[in-house]
Amino acid sequence: MRLFRIFAVFLCTAVALHAGDAPRKMAYARGEALYVANLDGSGAKKIATGADPNISPDGTRLAFNTQAEKTPERHIAIADLATGKITILPGIPSNNSYGPVWSPDGAKLIFNTFVGSDWRLGVIDADGSHFHYFEPKAKVGSSLNSVAWLPDSQSFYAQDLDSLYHFALDGTVQEKRSLTKFIPRASFNSGQQFSMAGDGHTLLLDADMDENITRKYWDGPPPAVWTFDFATGKATRLTPKGYFAWDPAWISESEILCAVQPEKSREASIYRLSIDGRKRELVVKNASNPTVSR
């Protein structure tokens, strides 16, 4: 009997651990169709129509912005992946909001929102309550972009095309760096995707490079993926010259996902890359904007 009880306890514990160990997921966009899939690209399921998909840290919800066909109207929405229910978050006064980014604890979203004649950051709880505008306690550029939360969900990085800021949620500037000194021969735009590693000091980002490369089916500067280590002040390029890559997302300390447009290709696809550059694996063809659950 005692042996049976031990076995039963072991079995229940194993089942509980297995139930709580849900496989990690990725979200991505293919045109205006938004999908969620396994990290290897299998099991893909269309969730919604819109843009800027951002999967929640626990992999149960997808935040995105809607896209109207004939007007610039955009709203922040959340899809419940278990039920398929889509909720447009109430209480946001603007009719033009985009680019939601989950806090690591899954409690909040930060996004860009148009107010009067200015772009600002909006902050809202995941249940649609407590909306407020983020108020930086410093003079910044015309907009703050590329929000990258710190692991404790109490602060984040953002850039205004000229400087990179580390903000506390109350708007206090904890650090400011010039982007012209951040990465050599690089420039930045409002659509770039930054994210912080779990170590709290390694930033993953993409940048537009000042390199003389022309390519069919491409208009603009070539993008590259970098990391920046705040502890050492060292920037490391992950993708070589001529390898057009952007929208990076951490999988682990040694691997990332990003959008890549190979030479002679008309569209981007999602690749899985190792930080050491040894692995480059196609995951999802004709897709972009990957994000990964934790």
Backbone hydrogen bonds in HBPLUS format (Angstrom, degrees):
<---DONOR---> <-ACCEPTOR-->    atom                        ^
c    i                          cat <-CA-CA->   ^        H-A-AA   ^      H-
h    n   atom  resd res      DA  || num        DHA   H-A  angle D-A-AA Bond
n    s   type  num  typ     dist DA aas  dist angle  dist       angle   num
A0005-ARG N   A0001-MET O   2.96 MM   4  6.31 156.0  2.02 152.5 158.5     1
A0006-ILE N   A0002-ARG O   3.04 MM   4  6.33 158.7  2.08 150.0 155.4     2
A0007-PHE N   A0003-LEU O   2.98 MM   4  6.23 158.1  2.03 147.2 153.3     3
A0008-ALA N   A0004-PHE O   2.85 MM   4  6.10 154.2  1.91 148.6 156.1     4
A0009-VAL N   A0005-ARG O   2.92 MM   4  6.16 162.2  1.95 152.8 156.6     5
A0010-PHE N   A0006-ILE O   2.96 MM   4  6.17 161.7  1.99 147.8 153.2     6
A0011-LEU N   A0007-PHE O   2.86 MM   4  6.07 157.8  1.91 149.4 155.5     7
A0012-CYS N   A0008-ALA O   2.94 MM   4  6.15 165.7  1.96 153.3 156.5     8
A0013-THR N   A0009-VAL O   2.95 MM   4  6.10 159.7  1.99 149.4 155.4     9
A0014-ALA N   A0010-PHE O   2.91 MM   4  6.12 157.2  1.96 147.7 154.2    10
A0015-VAL N   A0011-LEU O   2.97 MM   4  6.20 159.2  2.02 151.1 156.4    11
A0016-ALA N   A0012-CYS O   2.94 MM   4  6.13 159.9  1.98 147.5 153.2    12
A0017-LEU N   A0013-THR O   2.92 MM   4  6.14 160.2  1.96 150.9 156.1    13
A0018-HIS N   A0014-ALA O   2.90 MM   4  6.06 157.6  1.95 145.9 152.6    14
A0019-ALA N   A0015-VAL O   2.87 MM   4  6.08 155.5  1.93 149.1 155.7    15
A0020-GLY N   A0016-ALA O   3.08 MM   4  6.28 145.6  2.20 142.5 151.1    16
A0021-ASP N   A0018-HIS O   3.15 MM   3  5.05 148.8  2.26  96.7 106.1    17
A0293-SER N   A0025-LYS O   2.90 MM 268  5.44 167.5  1.91 157.9 159.7    18
A0026-MET N   A0037-ALA O   2.86 MM  11  5.43 163.1  1.89 156.8 160.0    19
A0037-ALA N   A0026-MET O   2.87 MM  11  5.43 159.0  1.91 154.9 161.1    20
A0027-ALA N   A0291-THR O   2.91 MM 264  5.32 155.3  1.97 144.8 151.2    21
A0291-THR N   A0027-ALA O   3.02 MM 264  5.32 144.1  2.16 141.5 146.9    22
A0028-TYR N   A0035-TYR O   3.04 MM   7  5.45 151.6  2.12 141.6 146.1    23
A0035-TYR N   A0028-TYR O   2.90 MM   7  5.45 170.1  1.91 161.4 164.8    24
A0029-ALA N   A0288-SER O   2.87 MM 259  5.40 173.8  1.87 153.9 156.1    25
A0288-SER N   A0029-ALA O   2.91 MM 259  5.40 154.3  1.98 152.3 160.5    26
A0030-ARG N   A0033-ALA O   2.86 MM   3  5.29 163.5  1.88 159.6 164.8    27
A0033-ALA N   A0030-ARG O   3.15 MM   3  5.29 157.5  2.20 126.4 125.8    28
A0050-GLY N   A0032-GLU O   2.75 MM  18  5.07 154.8  1.81 143.5 151.1    29
A0034-LEU N   A0048-ALA O   2.86 MM  14  5.30 168.8  1.87 159.3 156.1    30
A0047-ILE N   A0034-LEU O   2.74 MM  13  5.71 171.4  1.74 160.4 163.4    31
A0036-VAL N   A0045-LYS O   3.04 MM   9  5.50 149.9  2.13 143.0 151.0    32
A0045-LYS N   A0036-VAL O   2.91 MM   9  5.50 146.3  2.02 146.9 157.6    33
A0038-ASN N   A0042-SER O   2.89 MM   4  5.36 174.2  1.90 169.5 168.3    34
A0041-GLY N   A0038-ASN O   2.87 MM   3  5.24 161.8  1.90 118.2 122.0    35
A0051-ALA N   A0065-ASN O   2.95 MM  14  5.49 144.7  2.08 153.0 163.3    36
A0065-ASN N   A0051-ALA O   3.03 MM  14  5.49 171.8  2.04 154.9 157.1    37
A0054-ASN N   A0063-ALA O   2.75 MM   9  5.14 147.6  1.86 159.4 162.2    38
A0063-ALA N   A0054-ASN O   2.96 MM   9  5.14 169.9  1.97 146.0 143.3    39
A0056-SER N   A0061-ARG O   2.86 MM   5  5.31 164.8  1.89 156.7 154.9    40
A0059-GLY N   A0056-SER O   2.91 MM   3  5.11 159.5  1.95 112.9 119.6    41
A0294-ARG N   A0057-PRO O   2.77 MM 237  4.92 155.7  1.83 126.9 135.4    42
A0081-LEU N   A0060-THR O   2.97 MM  21  5.49 161.5  2.00 148.7 151.3    43
A0062-LEU N   A0079-ALA O   2.90 MM  17  5.03 154.4  1.96 142.0 150.2    44
A0079-ALA N   A0062-LEU O   2.76 MM  17  5.03 161.0  1.79 143.5 149.5    45
A0064-PHE N   A0077-ALA O   3.00 MM  13  5.49 153.0  2.07 150.6 153.7    46
A0077-ALA N   A0064-PHE O   2.87 MM  13  5.49 170.0  1.88 161.3 161.4    47
A0066-THR N   A0075-HIS O   2.80 MM   9  5.26 153.2  1.88 149.3 155.9    48
A0068-ALA N   A0073-GLU O   3.29 MM   5  5.63 142.0  2.45 166.9 172.2    49
A0074-ARG N   A0095-ASN O   2.82 MM  21  5.87 153.1  1.90 135.4 143.6    50
A0097-SER N   A0074-ARG O   3.05 MM  23  5.37 154.5  2.12 115.9 124.0    51
A0089-LEU N   A0076-ILE O   2.90 MM  13  5.92 152.5  1.98 150.5 159.6    52
A0078-ILE N   A0087-THR O   2.88 MM   9  5.33 152.9  1.96 142.5 150.5    53
A0087-THR N   A0078-ILE O   2.86 MM   9  5.33 166.0  1.88 150.0 153.5    54
A0080-ASP N   A0085-LYS O   2.83 MM   5  5.35 163.9  1.85 157.7 161.5    55
A0084-GLY N   A0080-ASP O   2.70 MM   4  5.30 146.3  1.81 152.7 162.4    56
A0114-PHE N   A0096-ASN O   2.95 MM  18  5.58 157.1  2.01 157.2 164.6    57
A0098-TYR N   A0112-ASN O   2.83 MM  14  5.40 156.7  1.88 150.0 157.6    58
A0112-ASN N   A0098-TYR O   2.94 MM  14  5.40 151.8  2.03 171.1 170.9    59
A0101-VAL N   A0110-ILE O   2.82 MM   9  5.33 139.1  1.99 144.6 158.0    60
A0110-ILE N   A0101-VAL O   3.11 MM   9  5.33 154.8  2.17 138.2 144.5    61
A0103-SER N   A0108-LYS O   2.94 MM   5  5.36 149.6  2.03 149.2 146.5    62
A0106-GLY N   A0103-SER O   2.82 MM   3  5.26 163.2  1.85 122.1 127.0    63
A0126-ALA N   A0107-ALA O   2.88 MM  19  5.47 154.1  1.95 140.9 138.3    64
A0109-LEU N   A0124-ILE O   2.88 MM  15  5.49 149.8  1.98 158.3 168.0    65
A0124-ILE N   A0109-LEU O   3.06 MM  15  5.49 154.9  2.13 152.7 159.6    66
A0111-PHE N   A0122-GLY O   3.03 MM  11  5.37 151.4  2.12 146.4 153.5    67
A0122-GLY N   A0111-PHE O   2.79 MM  11  5.37 164.4  1.82 156.2 161.7    68
A0113-THR N   A0120-ARG O   2.82 MM   7  5.41 158.3  1.86 159.8 163.6    69
A0120-ARG N   A0113-THR O   2.86 MM   7  5.41 165.8  1.88 155.2 159.9    70
A0115-VAL N   A0118-ASP O   2.74 MM   3  5.32 171.0  1.75 170.1 170.8    71
A0118-ASP N   A0115-VAL O   2.89 MM   3  5.32 169.7  1.90 134.1 137.1    72
A0134-PHE N   A0121-LEU O   2.86 MM  13  5.43 172.3  1.87 147.9 150.5    73
A0123-VAL N   A0132-HIS O   2.83 MM   9  5.45 161.3  1.87 166.7 173.2    74
A0132-HIS N   A0123-VAL O   2.94 MM   9  5.45 147.5  2.04 154.1 162.2    75
A0125-ASP N   A0129-SER O   2.92 MM   4  5.28 162.4  1.95 173.8 168.8    76
A0128-GLY N   A0125-ASP O   2.88 MM   3  5.40 159.8  1.93 123.0 125.5    77
A0137-LYS N   A0171-GLY O   2.79 MM  34  5.05 172.6  1.80 127.3 125.5    78
A0145-ASN N   A0159-GLN O   2.75 MM  14  5.25 156.8  1.80 146.3 154.4    79
A0159-GLN N   A0145-ASN O   2.91 MM  14  5.25 162.2  1.94 142.0 147.5    80
A0148-ALA N   A0157-TYR O   2.91 MM   9  5.05 155.0  1.97 142.0 146.2    81
A0157-TYR N   A0148-ALA O   2.82 MM   9  5.05 163.0  1.85 138.7 142.6    82
A0150-LEU N   A0155-SER O   2.94 MM   5  5.66 164.0  1.97 148.8 143.9    83
A0153-SER N   A0150-LEU O   3.00 MM   3  5.66 169.6  2.01 130.4 132.7    84
A0169-LEU N   A0154-GLN O   3.34 MM  15  6.06 142.4  2.49 155.1 146.2    85
A0156-PHE N   A0167-PHE O   2.95 MM  11  5.48 154.0  2.02 151.5 160.0    86
A0167-PHE N   A0156-PHE O   2.79 MM  11  5.48 160.5  1.83 175.7 170.0    87
A0158-ALA N   A0165-TYR O   3.04 MM   7  5.45 144.6  2.17 143.0 151.3    88
A0165-TYR N   A0158-ALA O   2.82 MM   7  5.45 176.4  1.82 169.0 170.0    89
A0160-ASP N   A0163-SER O   3.14 MM   3  5.77 151.8  2.22 153.2 161.9    90
A0179-LEU N   A0162-ASP O   2.86 MM  17  5.44 167.6  1.88 139.4 140.5    91
A0164-LEU N   A0177-ARG O   2.77 MM  13  5.15 161.5  1.81 153.3 159.8    92
A0177-ARG N   A0164-LEU O   2.87 MM  13  5.15 154.8  1.94 147.6 155.7    93
A0166-HIS N   A0175-GLU O   2.87 MM   9  4.96 153.0  1.94 146.2 143.8    94
A0174-GLN N   A0166-HIS O   2.68 MM   8  5.32 160.0  1.72 166.2 171.1    95
A0168-ALA N   A0172-THR O   2.88 MM   4  5.22 158.1  1.93 150.9 158.2    96
A0171-GLY N   A0168-ALA O   2.91 MM   3  5.41 160.3  1.95 121.3 124.2    97
A0181-LYS N   A0178-SER O   3.26 MM   3  5.61 149.2  2.36 104.6 112.6    98
A0182-PHE N   A0179-LEU O   3.14 MM   3  4.64 147.9  2.25  90.8 100.6    99
A0210-ASP N   A0185-ARG O   2.90 MM  25  5.33 161.5  1.93 157.6 155.7   100
A0187-SER N   A0208-ASP O   2.83 MM  21  5.16 149.6  1.92 145.7 155.6   101
A0208-ASP N   A0187-SER O   2.97 MM  21  5.16 162.5  2.00 160.1 157.5   102
A0195-SER N   A0204-LEU O   2.88 MM   9  5.22 147.9  1.98 148.5 155.0   103
A0204-LEU N   A0195-SER O   2.74 MM   9  5.22 175.1  1.74 165.7 167.4   104
A0197-ALA N   A0202-THR O   2.92 MM   5  5.41 161.2  1.95 155.4 161.7   105
A0200-GLY N   A0197-ALA O   3.03 MM   3  5.73 167.4  2.05 120.5 124.6   106
A0230-PHE N   A0201-HIS O   2.84 MM  29  5.24 165.9  1.86 163.7 162.9   107
A0203-LEU N   A0228-PHE O   2.87 MM  25  5.10 163.2  1.89 152.2 149.7   108
A0228-PHE N   A0203-LEU O   2.83 MM  25  5.10 144.6  1.95 141.0 151.5   109
A0205-LEU N   A0226-TRP O   3.03 MM  21  5.48 167.7  2.05 153.8 154.3   110
A0226-TRP N   A0205-LEU O   2.85 MM  21  5.48 168.1  1.86 159.5 162.9   111
A0207-ALA N   A0224-ALA O   2.95 MM  17  5.59 153.1  2.02 155.9 164.7   112
A0224-ALA N   A0207-ALA O   2.97 MM  17  5.59 151.8  2.05 154.5 163.7   113
A0209-MET N   A0222-PRO O   2.86 MM  13  5.58 173.6  1.87 157.9 159.8   114
A0213-ILE N   A0211-GLU O   2.90 MM   2  5.76 124.1  2.22 112.7  96.2   115
A0245-ALA N   A0223-PRO O   3.26 MM  22  5.58 160.1  2.30 120.5 122.0   116
A0238-LEU N   A0225-VAL O   2.84 MM  13  5.57 163.8  1.86 147.5 151.9   117
A0227-THR N   A0236-THR O   2.88 MM   9  5.25 149.0  1.97 144.6 154.9   118
A0236-THR N   A0227-THR O   2.84 MM   9  5.25 162.2  1.87 150.0 155.3   119
A0229-ASP N   A0234-LYS O   2.92 MM   5  5.34 168.4  1.93 150.6 152.9   120
A0233-GLY N   A0229-ASP O   2.63 MM   4  5.44 139.1  1.79 150.5 164.4   121
A0243-TYR N   A0240-PRO O   3.04 MM   3  5.59 156.8  2.10 140.0 140.2   122
A0261-GLN N   A0244-PHE O   3.07 MM  17  5.65 156.1  2.13 150.8 158.2   123
A0246-TRP N   A0259-ALA O   2.90 MM  13  5.31 152.8  1.98 147.0 154.9   124
A0259-ALA N   A0246-TRP O   2.83 MM  13  5.31 153.3  1.90 163.7 165.7   125
A0249-ALA N   A0257-LEU O   2.80 MM   8  5.20 146.7  1.91 155.0 156.6   126
A0257-LEU N   A0249-ALA O   2.84 MM   8  5.20 159.0  1.89 152.5 159.8   127
A0251-ILE N   A0255-GLU O   2.99 MM   4  5.38 162.1  2.02 140.7 136.4   128
A0252-SER N   A0255-GLU O   3.13 MM   3  5.18 167.6  2.15 138.8 138.2   129
A0275-ILE N   A0254-SER O   2.80 MM  21  5.16 162.3  1.83 135.2 137.1   130
A0256-ILE N   A0273-LEU O   2.89 MM  17  5.40 157.9  1.94 157.2 164.2   131
A0273-LEU N   A0256-ILE O   2.91 MM  17  5.40 157.8  1.96 148.9 156.1   132
A0258-CYS N   A0271-TYR O   3.08 MM  13  5.66 145.1  2.21 151.5 159.9   133
A0271-TYR N   A0258-CYS O   2.93 MM  13  5.66 165.4  1.95 168.3 170.2   134
A0260-VAL N   A0269-SER O   2.76 MM   9  5.44 161.3  1.80 161.9 168.4   135
A0269-SER N   A0260-VAL O   2.86 MM   9  5.44 155.0  1.92 145.0 150.6   136
A0265-SER N   A0262-PRO O   3.06 MM   3  5.48 155.6  2.12 133.3 134.8   137
A0287-ALA N   A0268-ALA O   2.97 MM  19  5.92 120.4  2.34 119.0 133.5   138
A0270-ILE N   A0284-VAL O   2.79 MM  14  5.06 162.2  1.82 157.7 159.6   139
A0283-VAL N   A0270-ILE O   2.81 MM  13  5.59 168.0  1.83 158.9 157.9   140
A0284-VAL N   A0270-ILE O   3.23 MM  14  5.06 160.5  2.27 130.5 135.9   141
A0272-ARG N   A0281-GLU O   2.72 MM   9  5.07 160.0  1.76 148.6 155.0   142
A0281-GLU N   A0272-ARG O   2.92 MM   9  5.07 166.3  1.94 144.7 149.3   143
A0274-SER N   A0279-LYS O   3.07 MM   5  5.10 150.1  2.17 135.9 137.9   144
A0277-GLY N   A0274-SER O   2.98 MM   3  5.34 162.1  2.02 112.8 118.1   145
